Amino acid sequence: MELFDIVDINGVPTGETVERSEAHAKDILHRTAHVWVVRMKDGRPQVLLQKRAAGKESFPGCYDTSSAGHIHAGDEPLDSALREFEEELGIKASEADLSFAGTFHTHYEKTFNTQPFRDNEITFVYVYDKPVDIDSLTLQADEVESVRWFDVDFVKEMIGPPRDEKFCVPADGFGLVLEWLGRTGSPDKR
């Protein structure tokens, strides 16, 4: 049984918990953690996106954040980000390797494989800018089909109106990464 903390609009736990299935069925606010891998290639910023496994309950086969997952009840966002990062991509990072970029709120209802899916989440966004060789990653097969580098400008175009349905990258999370890049400069110049 996967339990989440019920949180307020700021992502602060209320002291109550909820099962994963109930959180999505009843539109209950909970938390997730995302890690975005960034690099510079030929002077242009790029992000590493994962292609979600075909068996995922939401957005199967779509390109998404480098690594993402729910924050379990009692866990902290940074610890969850590090756990998911290692589970999904095989990257064992330290707390110092991740930079906090901010939070955003996601709230929507969609249908996947004829099943309704409700998402109401506060997401904690982190950036990882250490070198990554995608050929040496260990992908979690039931979560991630593959990974690929994309130029930031291309992703911006794919998720802007009209959105390309092959990309389920959250626009607000991507915006936080762009802001982070603007504040810190390119990854290879720090």
C-alpha positions in Angstrom: 0.0 0.0 0.0 1.4 3.4 -1.1 0.6 6.2 1.3 0.9 9.9 0.6 0.7 12.9 3.0 -2.3 15.1 2.3 -0.9 18.6 2.0 -2.1 22.2 1.9 -1.6 24.4 -1.2 2.0 25.2 0.0 2.9 21.5 0.1 2.9 21.3 3.9 1.6 18.0 5.3 -1.7 18.3 7.2 -1.0 15.3 9.4 -3.4 13.1 7.4 -2.5 10.4 4.9 -4.2 8.8 1.9 -3.7 5.8 -0.3 -2.4 6.5 -3.8 -5.5 5.2 -5.5 -7.8 7.3 -3.3 -5.7 10.4 -3.9 -6.2 10.1 -7.6 -9.8 8.9 -7.5 -10.9 11.7 -5.1 -8.7 14.5 -6.3 -6.8 14.9 -3.0 -3.8 17.2 -2.9 -0.5 15.4 -2.4 3.2 15.9 -3.3 5.7 14.8 -6.0 9.3 15.4 -6.7 10.9 16.0 -10.1 14.6 16.0 -11.2 15.5 17.6 -14.4 18.9 16.7 -15.9 20.4 19.6 -17.9 23.6 20.1 -20.0 25.1 22.3 -22.6 25.7 20.9 -26.1 27.3 23.0 -28.8 26.5 26.1 -26.7 22.8 25.3 -26.3 21.0 24.1 -23.2 19.5 20.7 -23.3 17.3 18.6 -21.0 17.2 14.8 -20.7 13.7 13.5 -21.0 12.4 10.1 -20.3 10.0 8.2 -22.5 7.4 6.8 -20.1 6.9 3.0 -20.2 3.9 1.8 -22.2 2.3 0.3 -19.1 2.1 3.6 -17.1 -1.4 4.5 -15.9 -1.0 8.1 -17.1 0.7 9.4 -20.3 2.1 6.1 -21.4 4.8 6.4 -24.1 5.1 10.2 -23.7 8.3 12.2 -23.1 8.4 13.6 -19.6 10.6 15.0 -16.9 14.0 13.3 -16.5 12.8 11.6 -13.3 9.6 12.0 -11.3 7.7 10.3 -8.5 5.3 10.6 -5.6 6.6 11.6 -2.2 5.7 8.9 0.3 4.0 9.7 3.6 6.6 10.9 6.1 9.3 11.5 3.4 10.9 14.8 2.5 10.9 16.1 -1.0 14.7 16.0 -1.5 15.0 12.5 -0.2 12.2 11.4 -2.6 13.8 13.1 -5.5 17.1 11.3 -4.9 15.3 8.0 -4.4 13.3 8.3 -7.7 16.4 9.5 -9.6 18.3 6.4 -8.6 15.4 4.0 -9.1 14.4 5.3 -12.5 17.7 6.2 -14.1 20.3 4.5 -11.9 22.0 7.8 -10.9 23.1 7.8 -7.3 23.3 11.5 -6.5 23.9 13.3 -3.2 21.9 16.1 -1.8 24.6 18.6 -2.8 24.2 17.4 -6.5 20.6 18.7 -6.7 19.6 22.4 -6.9 16.1 23.3 -5.8 14.3 25.2 -8.6 10.9 25.8 -7.0 7.4 24.3 -6.7 4.3 24.3 -8.9 0.7 23.0 -8.6 -0.8 20.6 -11.1 -4.5 20.0 -11.2 -6.3 18.1 -14.1 -8.6 15.3 -15.0 -7.9 13.1 -18.0 -8.9 9.6 -19.3 -6.2 7.0 -20.0 -7.2 3.5 -21.3 -10.8 4.4 -20.6 -10.1 5.0 -17.0 -10.5 8.5 -15.4 -7.4 9.9 -13.8 -7.3 12.9 -11.5 -4.1 14.6 -10.5 -3.8 17.3 -7.8 -0.2 17.7 -6.8 2.3 20.1 -5.4 5.6 19.3 -7.2 9.1 20.1 -5.8 11.5 20.6 -8.7 15.2 19.9 -8.6 18.0 20.3 -11.3 21.0 18.0 -11.8 23.7 19.4 -14.0 26.5 16.8 -13.6 27.7 15.0 -16.7 25.4 12.1 -17.7 26.2 9.4 -20.3 22.8 8.1 -21.3 24.3 4.8 -22.6 25.5 3.9 -19.1 22.2 4.5 -17.3 20.2 1.7 -15.7 16.6 2.4 -16.6 13.7 1.1 -14.5 11.9 -0.9 -17.2 8.4 -0.7 -15.8 8.7 3.1 -15.5 11.1 4.3 -18.3 11.2 3.0 -21.8 14.2 5.2 -22.9 15.8 8.6 -22.4 16.9 11.2 -24.9 18.5 14.7 -24.9 16.4 17.5 -26.3 17.3 21.2 -27.0 15.4 23.4 -24.6 14.0 25.5 -27.5 12.6 22.3 -29.1 10.9 21.3 -25.9 9.5 24.8 -25.5 8.0 24.5 -29.0 6.6 21.0 -28.4 4.8 21.9 -25.2 3.6 25.3 -26.3 0.2 25.6 -28.0 -0.6 23.5 -29.8 1.0 20.9 -27.5 2.5 17.9 -29.2 0.8 14.9 -27.5 4.1 13.0 -27.5 5.3 15.4 -24.8 3.7 15.4 -21.4 6.4 17.6 -19.9 4.7 19.8 -17.3 5.0 23.4 -18.6 5.2 24.9 -15.1 8.1 22.5 -14.1 9.9 23.2 -17.4 9.4 27.0 -16.7 11.1 26.6 -13.4 14.1 24.9 -15.1 14.3 27.7 -17.6 14.3 30.2 -14.7 17.0 28.2 -12.9 19.1 28.2 -16.1 18.6 32.0 -16.4 19.7 32.5 -12.8 22.7 30.2 -12.7 24.0 30.4 -16.3 24.8 27.5 -18.4 25.8 24.2 -16.7 29.3 24.1 -18.3 30.2 27.6 -17.1 29.9 27.1 -13.3 
